[in-house]
Each structure stands twice: as structure tokens, then as C-alpha cells.
């Protein structure tokens, strides 16, 4: 019931293996596409979108309160910093995950595939 549009293509995508993503998705990882949230617009079902934020901080996580689908995450102080769950796109999002982050927390019950993507124990380093 929720529809959205983005003004510009996704800037990239990643797999996240953190325990928060595991608990939110019920799976071993979350695939997400990073976008410029300035060009994000909900076109239908905005009243169905609810957001949750962990008490320790982090991005708010938005979902559809009708079906429970995970939709997007964004910085509550700066909505231009945003990612959309790959499964929320109706079609091809135009990007593929290019790295795996927080692999130090990967689920023991599902091995990380040997897909050649760079792996980072935590968040990808921004320097060096």
C-alpha cells in the first residue's frame, strides 16, 4: 500500500550483517540501496508509514504498519542521509550490493557466501 519515488538513481548498495538488521528482517542480512533523501517522496500510503528508532540512537527504521514490510532507514536529524531496503523497490533498483558490512556479527547459522565482495568487520572505513 505504500508507494514512493526517488528523483535520482541510488548511489550504491550494501549488505549489512549487524544484529539489528538480523532482528529487523528475520534473516542473516539486509540489502539496502543508498539514496539522496532530498529526492525521496512517498506518493501513496504515507499514513501507513511508521518509524522506529533504537533507544541508543542510529537511523530511524520505517515500515508499513499494514503489512510490516521494511521500507527505508534515514538519519532523523538529516533526511538526506537515507537507504531504501532493496525489497521495497517494485522493479530493478539499478544497483547491486558492492560490499558487506558488520560481518563480525554475521549469523552463525548462515555462512556468508564467497561472492568476492569486500568484507568489513564493522562499518567501512572512511579513511585510508
Secondary structure, 3 states (H helix, E strand, C coil): CCEEEECCCCCEEEEECCHHHHHHHCCCCEEEEEEEHHHEEEEECHHHEEEECCCCCCCEEEEECCCCCEEEEEECCEEEEEEEEHHHCCCCCCCCCCEEECHHHCCCCCCCCCCCCEECCCCCCCCC
